[in-house]
Amino acid sequence: MERTARKITPLRLVTAALLLISQPQISLTVLAVLLGLLSAQTVSKQAVDERLDPAASRFLKEVLGAALASCLQRSKACLQKATWPFTRILVQDSSTIKLNEKLAAIYPGGANQHGQTPGCCACKRSSICCWLSFALSPYVRSDQKASPDLLPLVQKNDLVLRDLGYFAVRVLEQIAQRNAFFLSRFYFRTAVFDLKGCPIVLLDLLRRNGKLDQWVLLGVREKMRVRLVALPVPGHVADQRRRKARAHLQNRCQLSKQYLALQNWTLFVTNVPAEVLSAQQVMALYRQRWQIEIIFKSWKSHFNLEAVSHSTTRQLLEVALYGKLLFITLTHPLTSPLLAASLDDATIRPYSRLKVSLLTSQCLLSVVFEQWGIDVGKGLARQMHYHGRYEKRKRQNIWDKFFSLS
């Protein structure tokens, strides 16, 4: 630091960023009030704006990285006790939040015939037991483009679990080259060949056999050897899939007959041998990927991840997001499946992610203020006296206009 911080110290900045998890709105004033309560002083929003430079964003990002590393170290001991054939199970997924138009140049959104809409895609990369990495990227960077982002984290005997949006044969090849495993949904337009190189008409093969579990070659150029697993689904499930697919397109184009017919099966590609995972175990394991959707729901519903106002700047947005992701990282072990598995008493029920998120967001401020010995009544009065008044400006406010009439 170039000088000694008086009001906005590094610890107070991190703490205030953590406390934003409980705020329904993010603004300079909200952050200034939190910093004022923590320091028992008053902090102007202009001072906060000056402090929220690129260095502050990098600082919060590095703190988040340190927390992720610590979380990973704590989980290794639990992972060693687990009896599964993989070192880790890595899940890669993303979630999107809408931003204001001022940030469209930095985080551009999708475009249509009416122009471009602002958006931000926050890609979350994680394992089942602990978070490994977070990254922020614009909406226009699709999951397909983000597919290789996980490769630097992949280690020997890892299992990569991802949805259809990340399907890319070239990336699956690179995962296999690292002596790791993958499990992904199958993209129906990918060319399939038998082990002799002859093309396979997948729909005809499924109609003849009813189900499938065999090694094939994937991709016209790659010819990658993978295990293709196809399991039939009940008729009402297939009909529901077709309805959702049509509703998602909103009559913009017609779905092919082949795609609609393939909805009668759930198709996977993997390089895990059948001796390790049977076809039914493949289906059961892939269903666990839905847990990350529950996590995203808890973030948006209870952690106010989408609390972005029209005046939010880039630095304020990044500080707030890194602060919230830091809080999520620190509290995630509380609802980890490994915590429940380590309990000696089998009658103790594990924590619910949604319920813990709700209670935490509602009670966090009270707990922190009590631990820090902050007099909320006295502190709130000071903040109200400083931030609750009209600001100095050239034009008259309503009270100036009223008294000018007398």
C-alpha positions in Angstrom: 0.0 0.0 0.0 1.3 3.5 -0.8 -0.2 4.9 2.4 -1.8 3.7 5.6 -5.6 3.2 5.1 -7.7 5.0 7.7 -11.3 4.1 6.9 -11.3 1.6 4.0 -8.8 -1.0 5.1 -8.3 -4.2 3.1 -10.1 -6.2 5.8 -13.1 -3.9 5.9 -13.3 -3.9 2.1 -13.4 -7.7 2.0 -15.9 -7.8 4.9 -18.2 -5.2 3.3 -18.0 -7.2 0.0 -19.0 -10.3 1.9 -21.9 -8.5 3.5 -23.3 -7.5 0.1 -24.6 -11.1 -0.1 -27.5 -10.0 2.1 -28.3 -6.8 0.2 -31.2 -6.7 -2.3 -29.5 -3.8 -4.2 -25.9 -2.9 -4.9 -24.8 0.7 -5.0 -22.0 2.9 -3.9 -24.2 4.2 -1.0 -24.9 0.7 0.2 -21.2 -0.2 0.2 -20.4 3.2 1.9 -22.9 2.5 4.7 -21.5 -1.0 5.3 -17.9 0.4 5.4 -19.1 3.1 7.8 -20.7 0.7 10.2 -17.6 -1.5 10.2 -15.3 1.4 10.9 -17.6 3.3 13.3 -17.2 6.3 11.0 -18.8 7.9 7.9 -17.5 7.0 4.5 -18.6 9.0 1.5 -19.7 7.3 -1.7 -17.1 9.4 -3.6 -14.3 7.9 -1.5 -15.7 4.4 -2.2 -15.9 5.2 -5.9 -12.2 6.3 -5.9 -11.2 3.1 -4.0 -13.0 0.8 -6.5 -10.4 0.9 -9.2 -9.0 -2.1 -11.1 -6.6 -2.8 -8.3 -9.5 -3.4 -5.9 -11.1 -5.8 -8.3 -7.8 -7.7 -8.7 -7.4 -7.7 -4.9 -10.9 -9.3 -4.3 -10.1 -11.8 -7.1 -6.9 -12.8 -5.4 -8.6 -13.2 -2.1 -11.2 -15.5 -3.8 -8.3 -17.5 -5.3 -6.7 -17.9 -1.9 -10.0 -19.1 -0.4 -10.5 -21.6 -3.3 -7.0 -23.0 -2.6 -7.8 -23.4 1.1 -11.1 -25.0 0.4 -9.4 -27.5 -1.9 -6.8 -28.4 0.7 -9.4 -29.1 3.3 -11.4 -31.3 0.9 -8.4 -33.5 0.0 -8.5 -35.4 3.3 -12.2 -36.2 2.8 -11.7 -37.2 -0.8 -9.1 -39.8 0.2 -11.7 -41.6 2.4 -14.2 -41.8 -0.5 -14.5 -45.2 -2.3 -15.0 -44.4 -5.9 -12.8 -45.1 -9.0 -12.1 -41.4 -9.8 -9.8 -39.0 -8.1 -12.3 -36.2 -8.5 -15.5 -35.5 -10.3 -15.4 -32.1 -12.0 -18.5 -30.3 -13.0 -18.4 -27.3 -15.4 -21.4 -25.1 -15.9 -22.5 -21.5 -16.2 -25.2 -19.1 -15.2 -26.3 -15.7 -16.7 -27.2 -12.4 -15.0 -28.6 -9.4 -16.8 -26.7 -6.1 -16.6 -27.5 -2.5 -17.4 -26.8 -0.9 -20.9 -23.8 1.0 -19.6 -21.9 -2.3 -19.3 -22.8 -3.6 -22.8 -19.4 -2.6 -24.3 -17.6 -4.6 -21.6 -20.0 -7.5 -21.2 -21.9 -7.6 -24.6 -25.1 -9.6 -24.7 -26.8 -11.5 -27.5 -28.0 -9.7 -30.6 -31.1 -10.1 -32.8 -32.9 -8.1 -35.4 -33.7 -5.4 -32.8 -30.1 -4.9 -31.8 -27.8 -6.0 -29.0 -28.9 -6.6 -25.4 -26.5 -6.3 -22.4 -25.7 -9.4 -20.5 -23.1 -11.1 -18.4 -22.3 -14.8 -18.3 -20.6 -15.9 -15.1 -19.0 -19.2 -15.7 -18.7 -21.4 -12.6 -16.3 -24.3 -12.7 -16.5 -26.7 -9.8 -16.0 -30.2 -8.5 -18.7 -32.1 -6.5 -16.9 -31.4 -3.2 -15.4 -28.0 -3.5 -15.0 -25.0 -5.9 -12.0 -25.0 -8.1 -12.4 -21.9 -10.2 -14.7 -19.0 -11.2 -14.5 -16.8 -14.3 -16.6 -13.9 -15.6 -17.2 -13.7 -19.3 -19.6 -11.9 -21.7 -22.8 -13.6 -22.8 -21.6 -13.8 -26.4 -18.9 -16.3 -25.3 -20.9 -19.4 -25.5 -20.4 -22.6 -23.4 -19.0 -24.2 -26.6 -16.2 -21.6 -26.6 -15.7 -22.1 -22.8 -15.4 -25.8 -23.2 -11.5 -25.9 -23.2 -11.3 -23.6 -20.0 -11.5 -26.7 -17.8 -8.5 -28.4 -19.3 -5.8 -26.8 -17.1 -7.6 -28.1 -14.1 -7.9 -31.7 -15.3 -5.7 -34.3 -13.7 -5.1 -38.0 -14.0 -8.2 -40.2 -13.1 -10.5 -37.2 -12.9 -14.0 -37.5 -14.3 -15.4 -34.5 -16.2 -19.2 -34.1 -16.0 -20.8 -31.5 -18.3 -24.0 -30.8 -20.1 -24.7 -30.8 -23.8 -23.7 -27.1 -24.2 -20.0 -27.9 -23.7 -19.9 -30.8 -26.1 -16.8 -30.7 -28.3 -15.1 -33.8 -29.6 -11.7 -32.1 -29.8 -11.9 -31.2 -26.1 -13.0 -34.7 -25.2 -9.8 -35.9 -26.9 -7.7 -33.6 -24.8 -9.3 -34.8 -21.6 -8.6 -38.4 -22.6 -5.0 -37.5 -23.4 -4.6 -36.4 -19.8 -5.5 -39.9 -18.7 -8.8 -38.6 -17.4 -12.4 -39.6 -18.0 -15.5 -37.7 -19.3 -19.2 -38.2 -19.3 -21.3 -36.0 -21.5 -24.6 -35.9 -23.3 -24.4 -36.8 -27.0 -24.9 -34.2 -29.7 -27.2 -35.8 -32.3 -25.5 -34.2 -35.3 -22.1 -35.7 -34.6 -21.0 -38.3 -37.1 -20.8 -41.9 -35.6 -18.8 -44.8 -37.1 -18.3 -48.4 -36.0 -14.8 -49.5 -35.0 -14.1 -50.4 -38.7 -14.9 -46.9 -39.8 -18.3 -47.6 -41.4 -21.0 -44.9 -40.8 -23.7 -45.8 -38.3 -27.3 -44.5 -38.7 -27.9 -44.1 -35.0 -31.7 -43.8 -35.2 -32.1 -47.0 -37.2 -29.8 -48.9 -34.8 -31.7 -47.7 -31.8 -35.1 -48.6 -33.3 -33.8 -52.2 -33.9 -32.1 -52.7 -30.6 -34.2 -50.5 -28.2 -31.0 -49.5 -26.3 -27.3 -49.3 -26.9 -24.0 -49.7 -25.1 -21.0 -50.1 -27.4 -17.7 -48.5 -28.4 -17.8 -46.4 -31.5 -15.7 -43.8 -33.4 -16.9 -40.2 -33.0 -16.4 -37.3 -35.4 -15.6 -37.1 -39.1 -12.0 -35.9 -38.7 -11.3 -37.0 -35.1 -12.5 -40.6 -35.3 -12.3 -40.7 -31.5 -13.0 -44.0 -29.7 -15.7 -43.5 -27.2 -18.4 -45.5 -25.5 -21.9 -44.6 -26.7 -24.7 -45.3 -24.2 -28.4 -44.9 -25.1 -31.2 -45.8 -22.7 -34.9 -45.5 -23.5 -37.2 -43.1 -21.6 -40.9 -43.4 -20.9 -43.3 -42.0 -23.5 -44.5 -39.1 -21.4 -40.9 -38.0 -20.8 -40.1 -38.1 -24.5 -43.3 -36.1 -25.3 -42.3 -33.5 -22.6 -38.8 -33.1 -24.2 -40.4 -32.5 -27.6 -42.7 -29.9 -26.2 -39.9 -28.1 -24.4 -37.7 -28.1 -27.5 -40.5 -26.6 -29.6 -41.3 -24.0 -26.9 -37.6 -23.0 -26.7 -37.4 -22.3 -30.4 -40.6 -20.2 -30.3 -41.5 -21.2 -33.8 -38.3 -19.6 -35.2 -37.4 -22.8 -37.1 -38.5 -26.4 -37.6 -37.0 -29.2 -35.6 -35.8 -32.2 -37.7 -37.7 -35.5 -37.6 -34.5 -37.2 -36.5 -34.0 -34.9 -33.5 -37.6 -35.4 -32.4 -37.4 -39.2 -32.8 -34.2 -39.3 -30.7 -36.0 -37.8 -27.8 -37.2 -41.3 -27.0 -33.7 -42.1 -25.7 -31.1 -40.5 -23.4 -27.7 -40.6 -25.1 -24.3 -40.3 -23.4 -20.7 -40.5 -24.6 -17.9 -41.5 -22.2 -14.6 -43.2 -22.1 -15.3 -45.0 -18.8 -15.3 -48.8 -19.4 -18.4 -50.8 -18.6 -16.5 -52.7 -16.0 -16.2 -49.5 -14.0 -19.7 -48.0 -14.7 -22.6 -49.9 -16.2 -25.2 -48.2 -18.4 -27.6 -47.7 -15.5 -24.7 -46.3 -13.3 -23.9 -43.9 -16.1 -27.4 -42.6 -16.0 -27.5 -42.4 -12.2 -24.1 -40.5 -12.1 -25.1 -38.0 -14.7 -28.3 -37.1 -12.8 -26.1 -35.8 -10.0 -25.1 -32.9 -12.4 -28.5 -31.4 -11.5 -27.1 -30.5 -8.1 -25.3 -27.5 -9.7 -28.6 -26.2 -11.0 -29.9 -26.2 -7.4 -26.8 -24.3 -6.4 -27.4 -21.7 -9.1 -31.0 -21.4 -7.9 -29.9 -20.7 -4.3 -27.4 -18.1 -5.5 -30.0 -16.1 -7.5 -32.9 -16.6 -5.1 -31.2 -16.0 -1.8 -27.8 -14.5 -2.4 -29.0 -11.7 -4.7 -26.5 -12.5 -7.4 -28.6 -10.6 -9.9 -28.9 -7.5 -7.7 -27.6 -5.0 -10.3 -28.9 -1.5 -10.6 -28.9 0.9 -13.6 -26.0 2.8 -12.1 -23.7 -0.1 -11.4 -20.2 0.4 -12.7 -17.8 -2.3 -13.9 -15.6 -2.1 -10.8 -18.5 -2.1 -8.4 -20.0 -5.1 -10.3 -16.8 -7.1 -10.1 -16.1 -6.3 -6.5 -19.7 -7.3 -5.6 -19.5 -10.6 -7.6 -16.1 -11.6 -6.3 -17.3 -10.8 -2.7 -20.4 -12.9 -3.1 -18.4 -15.8 -4.7 -16.0 -15.5 -1.8 -18.8 -15.8 0.7 -20.2 -18.8 -1.3 -16.8 -20.5 -1.2 -16.4 -20.0 2.5 -19.9 -21.4 3.4 -20.1 -24.1 0.7 -18.5 -26.9 2.9 -21.4 -26.5 5.3 -23.7 -28.2 2.7 -21.1 -30.5 1.1 -22.2 -34.1 0.7 -18.9 -35.2 2.4 -19.9 -33.4 5.6 -23.0 -35.5 5.8 -21.1 -38.7 5.0 -18.6 -37.9 7.8 -21.2 -37.7 10.5 -21.1 -40.6 13.0 -24.8 -40.3 13.8 -26.8 -41.6 10.8 -30.0 -40.0 12.2 -28.6 -36.5 11.7 -30.0 -35.1 8.5 -27.7 -33.0 6.3 -28.2 -29.3 5.6 -30.3 -28.2 2.7 -28.5 -25.7 0.3 -31.6 -23.7 -0.3 -32.6 -23.4 3.4 -29.0 -22.6 4.5 -28.8 -19.9 1.8 -32.1 -18.3 2.9 -31.2 -18.3 6.6 -27.7 -17.0 5.9 -28.9 -14.1 3.7 -31.5 -13.1 6.3 -29.3 -13.3 9.4 -25.8 -12.5 8.2 -25.8 -8.8 9.1 -27.0 -9.4 12.7 -24.4 -12.2 13.2 -21.5 -10.1 11.9 -22.4 -7.0 13.8 -22.7 -9.0 17.0 -19.3 -10.6 16.5 -17.6 -7.3 15.8 -19.3 -5.6 18.7 -21.0 -2.9 16.5 -23.7 -0.8 18.1 -26.2 -1.0 15.3 -28.5 1.7 16.7 -25.8 4.2 17.2 -24.1 3.3 13.9 -27.3 3.5 11.9 -28.1 7.0 13.3 -24.6 8.2 12.3 -25.1 6.7 8.8 -28.6 8.1 8.5 -27.3 11.6 9.4 -24.6 11.4 6.8 -26.2 9.5 3.9 -29.9 10.1 4.4 -29.9 13.8 3.7 -30.2 15.6 0.4 -26.9 16.1 -1.4 -25.4 19.5 -2.2 -26.3 20.4 -5.8 -27.0 23.5 -7.8 -30.7 22.8 -8.5 -33.1 23.1 -5.6 -34.7 20.1 -4.0 -38.3 19.9 -3.0 -37.8 21.5 0.4 -35.7 24.4 -1.0 -38.5 25.1 -3.5 -41.1 24.9 -0.7 -39.4 27.3 1.6 -38.6 29.7 -1.2 -42.3 30.3 -1.6 -42.6 31.9 1.9 
